[in-house]
């Protein structure tokens, strides 16, 4: 079995193992960004959710069942993702964690854009390991919100594909626009939009 496992250093760019099935291990650096907003947790959470509204799953399912086509999905996305992103899922474990004495709060969002994500899915569906993006808002000890996320361009580096690198860069740029809308400072790593010079 060991001969089927190899590291990135010996792996061809496409990730194949000379036509054999096996395991590819690809190490790479992912930069994590944490932004202290200075705003009360509930206030900032409400601002984020207003800027990144919930994805209407039932309407999307209706489009698929009706056979209305991709153009209708694009229209739905434009009308919902007015700041470039929607939340496909919200996970708030805080009430459960409080049962065991945890008093600080945190909420995780799976945020993305189905139209922009399709450009990656078309190249390699495996990129949906990182789409939708994971975004977390946590409560600091002083009650203010901290926004946490990984740089999408870094996540997509694992695929060694120019097309997927552009998808990662595009989502990085979208996050930069969202941060500006929320009145937050945009870290250089996000502002660069995946530019190699920012690493």
Secondary structure, 3 states (H helix, E strand, C coil): CHHHEEEHHHCCCCCCECCECCEEECCCCCCEEEEEEEEEHHHHHHHHHHHCCECCHHHHHHHHHHCCCHHHHHHHHHHHCCCCCEEEEEECCHHHHHCCCCCCCEEEEEEECHHHHHHHHHHCHHHHHCCCEEEEEEECCCCEEEEEEECHHHHHHHHCCHHHHHHHHHHHHHHHHHHHHCCCCCCHHHHCCCCHHHC
